[in-house]
């Protein structure tokens, strides 16, 4: 009997018809040349042999009596794969039509009476060069897993080659308990014992938490100077709020969705050229695209846009399929017309976030006591959302962020589902009241796949954003990666000039486990250099033109 963690349960408590709390993906597959029959049926038969490999497939929620605590995960004794795997009608659909269908499906709640996932199969997608494309849209409730947990889930479903690997059948002795197996007294006892355990854990962690916070702020603030030392804890200026934009509104039940892909190798080359990270480059692309979009459809605020960016708290050895993440705020420098200076601002902001997380990562909570949490947390949250969603209240409230941006590393090698090769992996994420746009980035097999989700009323021209992302990528190549010098030419003095590497070789698969992609970036510069490394790029500055 396993209760949800506080963070997992919160995604249930916050869910409303306007704010479904599931994450998903829109994936395109290429069928083998000799494939015959229905891809839907092939996927059904494939999954039927593997649902026991990941608990999320067959477990569902059991709610505590009187909402005394967080819900429990129990085995679904009436599991029906046909209910969760569905076909989308239509032949030879375009990518735009597939995106529209995914947007419609993404705005619909998952039935909580069943395991919290649904897969939709597109049997025919329009492809170039005579390829046979099919597709799948998936959605899984965020209460069940986070982005990296999804990578773990992929190990159960996908293969490293076109021939599916053999998997052992389920062990009858390991079958989980069902709701019918549990007595009310047992569940109430579990709610109290779980709450006591959480309070005990909090008490044990207080010394470590205080030490980590002291390290993050700086030991000098806790010197023997008493009141003078404590005074140094006060911020010199109030925390900067995000400017108001068309994205900071109450959302509806309708979604818009768009996708775009760029080469991973060239993004990594840009990161190396400026002494930053892959994450810095994709944030710069997003900032540049958002600035272009606002110039076209509204106006660019004089203050920088702020991105709410999830950060993983998961240890490398942790394979549990639950949420282990927190949120950070990043200055996107969108008010800066010069694109090079804009990147400087982003790199300075992300460096501060990294420095803070070094000390706080181990103590940031992902759980909290569950006693009466469904009533207290869920009730208050829904009341608050109901209040702010009417009468334009959201637009008048101060905003802490303008857009959610998430970067999820994925596998570096091609993957296969039921013999079909995965071509793209576009993430489909969550929007909320006050944050009507989400940009999620997934790296996969040499590609950087962007999935943009917005409220249909707040972001009706979402494909203008994907066009702007493509344009930002092209501008980044021109600004940050100089062409290789001629053989007889004097090498330039700027240390950031690099040659574009040859196409990366795909490593030969030697295991059935799907590897994670780790973006190799240049060694992190010192704090003093971080904010100025780009400013030394004389050639890039000469080519930079105000957007």
C-alpha positions in Angstrom: 0.0 0.0 0.0 1.9 3.1 -1.3 0.5 6.6 -0.7 1.3 9.3 -3.2 4.0 11.8 -2.2 2.8 15.3 -1.3 4.1 16.7 -4.6 2.5 13.9 -6.7 -0.8 14.4 -4.9 -0.7 18.1 -5.4 -1.1 17.6 -9.1 -4.4 15.9 -8.3 -5.5 18.6 -5.9 -4.8 21.4 -8.3 -6.6 19.8 -11.3 -9.7 21.5 -12.7 -11.5 21.1 -16.1 -9.6 24.2 -17.3 -6.3 22.9 -15.9 -5.7 19.2 -16.7 -2.6 18.1 -14.9 -1.2 15.5 -17.4 1.9 15.6 -19.5 2.4 13.8 -22.8 4.1 13.7 -26.2 3.4 13.7 -29.9 5.6 11.1 -31.6 6.0 10.3 -35.3 7.2 6.8 -36.3 8.4 5.4 -39.6 7.1 2.0 -40.4 9.4 -0.7 -41.9 9.1 -1.1 -45.6 7.7 -4.6 -45.3 5.1 -3.7 -42.6 1.6 -5.1 -43.2 -1.5 -4.7 -41.1 -2.6 -2.1 -38.5 -0.1 -0.1 -36.5 -2.8 0.2 -33.8 -3.0 -3.6 -33.5 0.8 -3.9 -33.5 1.1 -1.5 -30.6 -1.7 -3.2 -28.7 0.0 -6.6 -29.0 3.3 -5.0 -28.1 2.0 -3.3 -25.0 0.0 -6.3 -23.9 3.3 -8.1 -23.3 4.9 -5.2 -21.4 2.4 -3.4 -19.2 3.7 -5.3 -16.1 7.2 -3.7 -16.6 6.0 -0.3 -15.4 3.6 0.0 -12.5 2.0 3.1 -13.8 0.3 1.1 -16.6 -1.9 -1.0 -14.2 -2.2 1.0 -11.0 -4.9 3.4 -10.2 -6.0 5.7 -7.4 -7.7 4.7 -4.2 -8.9 7.8 -2.2 -8.7 7.9 1.5 -12.0 7.7 3.5 -13.2 11.2 4.4 -10.2 12.6 2.5 -8.0 12.1 5.5 -4.8 11.8 3.6 -3.1 11.5 0.2 -4.5 8.9 -2.1 -3.0 5.5 -2.5 -1.7 3.6 -5.5 -3.5 0.2 -5.9 -3.7 -2.5 -8.6 -6.5 -2.2 -11.1 -8.2 -5.5 -11.0 -10.4 -4.7 -14.1 -7.5 -3.3 -16.3 -8.6 -3.1 -20.0 -5.8 -2.2 -22.5 -8.4 -1.3 -25.1 -9.8 1.5 -22.9 -6.3 3.1 -22.7 -5.2 2.6 -26.3 -7.4 4.3 -28.9 -7.4 5.1 -32.6 -7.6 8.6 -34.2 -9.7 8.6 -37.4 -8.2 10.0 -40.6 -5.8 9.1 -43.4 -2.7 10.9 -44.6 -3.0 13.6 -42.0 -0.6 16.5 -42.2 1.6 17.4 -39.2 -0.5 20.5 -38.7 -3.7 18.3 -38.5 -1.9 16.0 -36.1 -1.0 18.9 -33.9 -4.6 20.2 -33.9 -5.9 16.7 -32.9 -3.3 16.5 -30.1 -4.3 20.0 -28.8 -7.9 18.9 -28.6 -7.1 15.7 -26.8 -4.7 17.4 -24.4 -7.4 19.7 -23.1 -9.5 16.7 -21.9 -9.3 15.2 -18.4 -8.1 11.7 -17.7 -10.8 9.4 -16.1 -9.6 8.9 -12.5 -11.5 5.6 -12.2 -8.8 4.0 -14.3 -5.0 4.0 -14.5 -4.0 7.6 -15.3 -2.8 7.3 -18.9 -4.2 7.2 -22.5 -2.4 6.5 -25.8 -3.9 7.6 -29.2 -2.7 6.0 -32.5 -2.6 7.9 -35.8 -2.5 5.2 -38.5 -1.4 7.4 -41.4 0.7 10.6 -41.4 1.7 12.5 -44.5 5.5 12.0 -45.1 8.0 13.0 -47.7 10.4 10.7 -49.7 7.9 7.8 -49.8 8.3 7.0 -46.1 5.4 5.5 -44.2 4.7 7.6 -41.2 2.4 6.8 -38.3 2.0 8.6 -35.0 1.1 8.4 -31.3 -0.1 11.0 -28.8 0.3 10.0 -25.2 -0.9 11.5 -22.0 0.0 10.4 -18.5 -1.1 12.2 -15.3 1.7 14.3 -13.7 0.8 12.6 -10.4 2.5 9.5 -11.7 5.8 10.7 -13.1 8.0 13.6 -14.0 10.1 14.2 -17.2 13.0 12.0 -16.2 10.6 9.4 -14.8 9.2 9.3 -18.3 12.6 8.3 -19.6 12.5 5.4 -17.2 9.0 4.5 -18.5 10.4 4.5 -22.0 12.6 1.6 -21.1 9.5 -0.6 -20.6 7.9 0.3 -23.9 10.7 0.9 -26.4 13.6 -1.0 -28.0 17.0 -0.1 -29.4 16.3 -2.0 -32.7 13.5 -2.9 -35.0 13.2 -6.4 -33.6 11.4 -6.1 -30.2 13.4 -7.7 -27.3 11.9 -10.6 -25.4 10.6 -9.8 -22.0 9.8 -12.1 -19.1 6.1 -12.6 -18.3 4.6 -11.1 -15.1 5.3 -12.9 -11.9 1.9 -13.8 -10.3 3.5 -13.6 -6.8 4.3 -9.9 -7.2 0.7 -8.8 -8.0 -0.2 -5.6 -6.1 -3.1 -5.1 -3.8 -6.5 -3.9 -5.1 -8.9 -1.5 -3.5 -11.1 -4.4 -2.5 -8.2 -5.9 -0.5 -8.1 -2.8 1.8 -10.2 -2.2 4.9 -11.2 1.3 6.0 -9.4 1.0 9.3 -6.2 0.0 7.6 -6.4 3.0 5.2 -7.1 5.5 8.1 -4.2 4.0 10.0 -2.0 4.4 7.0 -3.0 8.1 6.7 -1.9 8.8 10.3 1.3 6.8 10.2 2.3 8.4 6.9 1.7 11.9 8.4 3.7 11.1 11.5 6.5 9.7 9.4 6.6 13.0 7.4 6.7 15.1 10.5 9.6 13.0 11.8 11.4 13.3 8.5 11.0 17.1 8.6 12.3 17.3 12.2 15.4 15.2 11.2 16.1 17.4 8.2 15.9 20.8 10.0 19.6 21.0 10.9 20.7 20.0 7.4 18.2 22.5 5.9 19.4 25.4 8.1 23.0 24.6 7.1 22.2 24.4 3.4 20.3 27.7 3.5 23.1 29.3 5.4 25.6 28.1 2.8 23.3 29.3 -0.1 23.0 32.8 1.5 26.6 33.1 2.7 28.2 32.3 6.0 29.1 35.9 6.5 25.5 36.8 7.1 25.6 34.6 10.2 28.7 36.2 11.8 29.0 37.2 15.4 27.9 40.8 14.6 24.4 39.9 15.7 21.9 42.3 14.5 24.3 43.7 11.9 24.8 40.2 10.5 21.1 39.5 10.3 20.5 42.8 8.6 22.7 41.6 5.8 20.0 39.0 5.1 17.6 41.7 3.9 17.5 42.1 0.2 18.9 45.4 -1.1 15.9 45.6 -3.5 12.5 44.0 -3.6 12.2 40.9 -5.7 11.5 41.8 -9.3 8.2 40.6 -10.6 7.5 39.6 -14.2 5.9 42.1 -16.5 2.3 41.6 -17.7 2.0 39.9 -21.1 -0.8 38.2 -23.1 0.4 34.9 -21.5 -0.5 36.0 -18.0 -4.2 35.4 -18.1 -6.8 32.9 -17.0 -7.0 29.9 -19.3 -9.9 28.1 -20.9 -10.4 24.4 -21.7 -9.1 24.8 -25.3 -5.5 24.3 -26.3 -3.2 25.3 -29.2 -0.1 23.2 -29.9 2.8 23.5 -32.3 6.2 21.8 -32.9 9.6 22.5 -34.4 12.9 20.7 -34.5 16.5 21.8 -34.9 19.8 19.9 -34.9 21.3 19.1 -31.5 25.0 19.2 -32.7 24.7 22.8 -33.9 23.1 23.9 -30.6 25.9 22.2 -28.7 28.5 23.9 -30.9 26.9 27.3 -30.1 27.1 26.5 -26.4 30.7 25.6 -26.6 31.5 28.7 -28.7 30.2 31.1 -25.9 31.4 29.1 -23.0 27.8 28.3 -21.9 25.6 25.2 -21.8 23.1 23.7 -24.1 20.4 24.9 -21.7 21.6 28.5 -22.1 21.3 28.3 -25.8 17.8 26.9 -25.9 16.7 29.6 -23.3 18.2 32.2 -25.6 16.3 30.8 -28.6 13.1 30.9 -26.6 13.7 34.4 -25.4 14.5 35.6 -28.9 11.4 33.9 -30.3 9.2 35.4 -27.5 10.5 38.8 -28.2 9.8 38.5 -31.9 6.3 37.1 -31.2 5.5 40.0 -28.8 6.8 42.5 -31.4 4.4 41.0 -33.9 1.3 40.5 -31.7 1.5 42.9 -28.7 4.5 44.8 -27.5 7.8 44.0 -25.8 7.8 44.8 -22.1 10.5 47.1 -20.8 11.2 44.5 -18.1 12.6 41.1 -18.9 10.3 38.1 -19.3 10.7 35.6 -16.5 10.7 31.8 -17.2 9.5 29.3 -14.6 12.0 26.5 -15.2 11.6 23.1 -13.5 14.8 21.6 -12.0 15.2 18.0 -11.3 16.0 16.8 -7.8 16.4 13.2 -8.9 19.6 11.3 -8.1 21.1 9.4 -11.0 20.4 6.0 -9.3 16.8 6.9 -8.5 14.4 5.1 -10.9 11.1 5.7 -9.1 8.3 6.9 -11.4 7.3 9.8 -9.3 7.9 13.6 -9.3 11.2 14.8 -7.9 11.5 18.3 -9.1 11.3 21.9 -8.0 10.9 25.2 -9.8 13.4 28.1 -10.5 12.9 31.5 -12.1 15.2 32.6 -14.9 15.6 36.1 -16.4 15.3 35.8 -20.1 16.7 39.2 -21.0 13.9 39.7 -23.5 14.0 43.5 -23.1 17.5 43.7 -24.5 17.5 44.3 -28.3 21.1 43.2 -28.8 21.0 39.3 -29.1 24.5 38.8 -27.7 23.8 40.9 -24.6 20.6 39.0 -24.3 22.5 35.8 -24.0 24.8 37.4 -21.5 21.8 38.2 -19.3 20.5 34.6 -19.5 23.9 33.1 -18.7 24.3 35.3 -15.7 20.8 34.3 -14.5 21.2 30.6 -15.0 24.6 30.7 -13.2 22.9 32.2 -10.1 20.2 29.4 -10.2 22.9 26.7 -10.4 24.9 28.2 -7.5 21.8 28.3 -5.3 20.8 24.7 -6.1 24.2 23.3 -5.2 23.3 23.8 -1.5 19.5 23.5 -1.6 19.0 20.6 -4.0 19.3 18.0 -1.3 16.8 19.7 1.1 14.1 21.0 -1.2 10.9 19.1 -0.2 9.0 16.8 -2.6 6.7 15.5 0.2 4.6 16.9 3.0 2.3 15.5 5.7 -0.9 14.2 4.1 -3.4 14.4 7.0 -6.5 16.3 5.6 -4.4 17.5 2.7 -7.1 16.8 0.1 -9.5 19.1 2.0 -7.0 21.8 2.9 -4.7 21.9 -0.1 -7.3 20.8 -2.7 -10.1 22.9 -1.4 -8.1 26.1 -1.0 -6.4 25.7 -4.4 -9.7 25.2 -6.2 -11.3 28.1 -4.5 -8.4 30.3 -5.4 -8.4 29.1 -9.1 -12.2 29.7 -9.3 -11.7 33.2 -7.9 -8.9 34.2 -10.2 -10.4 32.7 -13.4 -13.4 35.1 -13.4 -13.6 38.8 -14.0 -10.0 39.3 -15.3 -8.5 39.1 -11.8 -5.4 37.2 -13.1 -4.5 40.1 -15.4 -4.5 42.5 -12.4 -2.4 40.3 -10.1 1.4 40.5 -9.9 3.1 37.8 -12.0 6.1 35.9 -10.8 6.7 34.3 -14.3 5.5 34.8 -17.9 6.1 31.4 -19.4 7.1 27.9 -18.4 10.2 26.5 -20.1 11.5 23.0 -19.5 14.5 21.2 -20.9 14.4 17.3 -20.7 17.4 15.3 -21.9 16.4 12.2 -23.9 18.1 9.3 -25.5 20.9 9.9 -28.0 20.1 6.8 -30.1 17.1 5.9 -32.3 14.3 4.0 -30.5 11.6 1.7 -31.8 8.0 0.8 -30.9 6.6 -2.4 -32.2 9.2 -2.4 -35.0 8.6 1.2 -36.1 11.4 3.7 -35.8 10.8 6.9 -33.8 11.4 10.0 -35.9 10.5 12.8 -33.5 9.6 13.2 -29.8 7.6 16.4 -29.2 6.7 17.0 -25.6 3.2 18.2 -24.7 3.0 19.8 -21.2 0.9 21.7 -18.7 -0.4 25.3 -18.7 -2.1 27.0 -15.7 -4.0 30.2 -14.9 -1.5 33.0 -15.2 0.9 30.9 -17.3 -0.9 30.3 -20.6 2.2 29.2 -22.5 4.5 26.2 -21.9 7.6 25.5 -24.0 9.1 22.1 -23.4 12.3 20.9 -25.1 13.3 17.2 -25.5 16.5 16.0 -27.1 16.4 12.8 -29.1 18.8 11.1 -31.4 20.6 14.2 -32.6 17.5 16.4 -32.7 16.1 19.1 -30.4 12.3 18.8 -30.4 10.2 21.7 -29.2 6.6 21.2 -28.1 4.7 24.5 -27.5 1.3 24.3 -25.6 -0.8 27.4 -25.1 -4.3 28.4 -24.3 -6.1 28.8 -27.6 -7.4 32.3 -26.8 -4.2 33.6 -25.2 -1.9 32.1 -27.9 -4.0 31.7 -31.1 -1.0 32.2 -33.5 1.2 29.6 -31.8 2.8 28.7 -35.1 4.3 32.2 -35.3 6.3 31.2 -32.2 7.7 28.0 -33.8 8.6 30.1 -36.9 10.4 32.5 -34.6 12.2 29.7 -32.9 13.5 28.4 -36.2 14.6 32.0 -37.1 16.3 32.3 -33.7 18.3 29.1 -34.4 19.5 30.4 -37.7 20.5 33.7 -36.1 22.3 31.9 -33.4 24.4 30.0 -35.9 25.3 33.2 -37.6 26.2 35.1 -34.4 27.9 32.5 -32.3 29.6 30.0 -34.7 32.1 31.6 -37.1 33.1 29.6 -40.3 36.3 27.7 -40.1 39.3 29.8 -41.3 41.1 29.2 -44.5 44.3 27.1 -44.3 46.6 30.1 -45.0 44.6 32.5 -42.9 45.7 33.7 -39.5 43.6 32.1 -36.9 41.3 34.5 -35.1 42.2 35.6 -31.6 38.7 35.1 -30.1 38.7 31.8 -28.1 35.1 31.2 -28.8 35.6 30.5 -32.5 35.1 26.8 -33.2 34.7 24.5 -36.1 31.4 22.8 -36.6 32.0 19.2 -35.8 31.2 16.4 -38.1 27.9 14.5 -37.7 28.0 12.5 -34.5 28.3 8.8 -34.9 25.4 6.8 -33.4 26.9 4.4 -30.8 26.3 0.7 -31.3 23.6 -0.5 -28.9 25.1 -3.1 -26.5 22.3 -3.2 -23.9 18.5 -3.3 -23.9 18.5 -0.2 -21.6 17.8 3.1 -23.2 20.6 5.6 -22.4 20.0 9.2 -21.4 21.5 12.0 -23.5 24.0 14.2 -21.7 24.8 17.4 -23.6 28.6 17.8 -23.5 29.4 21.5 -23.0 32.5 23.5 -22.5 33.9 23.6 -19.0 31.9 26.0 -16.8 33.7 29.4 -16.6 34.3 31.1 -13.3 31.6 33.3 -11.8 33.6 36.4 -12.9 33.8 35.2 -16.5 30.2 34.0 -16.8 28.7 37.4 -17.3 31.4 38.6 -19.6 32.4 35.6 -21.7 30.0 36.6 -24.5 30.9 40.3 -24.4 34.4 39.4 -25.4 33.1 37.9 -28.7 34.0 40.9 -30.8 33.1 39.3 -34.1 29.6 38.3 -32.7 29.0 41.8 -31.5 29.8 43.3 -34.9 27.3 40.9 -36.5 24.6 41.4 -33.9 21.8 43.6 -35.0 18.9 44.8 -32.7 15.8 42.7 -33.3 
